[in-house]
């Protein structure tokens, strides 16, 4: 399978989500489309901010995930805590990594903001391949998330 075509992906997501305002419906659609866009993406989904300093699993594609992730732990927690993308080429080298799936080798986690500028979730992509993600992946997916949730 070829690498994701971000122009096509962003157009498909925009078309599928046009006029939708429910965050869970948007997350479900985005997780599905991104997950199936590239064979590097082994687990693709959202962890939603459900209470202060706590993420809970949201719509996702792939095997089971951790149900709760505190902001203080793991790659998802770091993205939520800092508000910055986490591009992790080797999860075993990431201090405090939470191994929800033993097959995960690398990870990309992006903060998700709403129109008001509030953090509503993080978007987590795991790969069973080491060093699977690039800065282009982070930038392109951040643009899709922004267009979907913050516009």
N, C-alpha and C positions, 0 to 999 in steps of 0.2 A: 504494500500500500504506500502511496506517495505521501509526502508530508502535507500537512494541512495547507489549504489555500485560504488564507485569512480574508481575502476580498470576498470570495464566494461564501465563506462561513458567516461573515458579518452580514451579508445581504440576506442569507437564509434566516438567520436569527432575527433580523429586523422585520422580515416579512412575517415570520411565525408569531412574533410577539407584539406586532403593531396594535396599539389601542389597549393592550392588557396592562392592568395596574396592580394585580395581585402578585406580591413578591414571590410566593411559593410557586405559582404557575410559571412565572418568569424563570425562576431557578430551575424548575424541572425541565423546561424546554431547553434552556441553555446547557444544562448538564448533559442532556441526551445528545444534542447536536455536537457539542465539543468532544464528547467521549468517542463518538463514532467517526470523527473527522480525521483521526490520526492513530496509527497502531502503536505509537509510543505511549498513549494515554491508557493506563491500566485501571485506574480508579479516578473518577471525575465527579466532583460534587461540592456541595456547600455545607459549611458549618455556620449556623445562624446564631447571632447574638440574642440570647433568650433571657438573660439576666445579667447584672453587672459582672464583668470579668469571667463570663462563662459562654462557651459555644456549645450548641447541640447540633447533632447531625441533621442535615436537611435533605432536600432532594439530591440523589446521586445515582451514578451508574457504576457497576462493578461489584466486587465482593463486599462483605460486611465492612463497616467502618467503626471507629470508636464512637460511642454514643454521646459522650461529653468530653470536652477539651477545655480546661481552664486557660485563661490568657497567659498564665505563668508557665505553661508547659508546651513543649514541642514546636514544630514548624508553624502549625496553624496558630498556636498561641502567640508566637513571635510576630506573625503578620498582624494579628488583632491588636496586640500590645503596642507595636511600633507604628502601625498604619503604613508599613512599607512592604513591598513585594519581597518574598523570600524565594530565592533561586538556589536550590541546594543540590549540587552535583552528586554528593555522596551522603545519604542520610545517616550512615553509621558514624560519620565524622561530625554530625551536628549535635552539639551539647543538649541533652535533654530530649532528644528525638523520641517520640512515642511510636512504637512499632505496632500499628493497628493490623498490618499485614506483613508477614515476614518476607514476602517477595519484593517489597518496595525497595528500590535502589536509589532513586532520585525523586525530587519533589519540587513543585512550583506552587506557591500559595500567594494569592493576591487579595488585598482588602477590597471589600465591596461597600460603596458609599451610596446613600440615597440622595434625593434632590436637595434635602436640607443639610447635607454634609455629614450625616450621622453614619457611623459604621454599623451596617446591618448584618454582615456576614463576612466570611472569607471563602474564596473559591480555591479549592484544593485539587491539584492534579498529581497523581502518583504514577511513576513508571517503574516497571520491573527491569529497565535498562539503566545502567549507570550514566550519569551526565547526559540525560536525555533532553534537557530543556535549554533554550537559548534566551538571550536578552530579547530577541525578536519575539519569541513566544510570549514572554512577560509583557512586552509593550503592546503587542497586537491584542492579547486577551484583555489587558487592562482597558484598552479602547473599547472593546466590545462590551465589557462590564459597565463602563461609564455610559455608553450609549443606551444600554438596556435599563439601568437602574437610576442614573443620576441626571438624565436629561428631562 
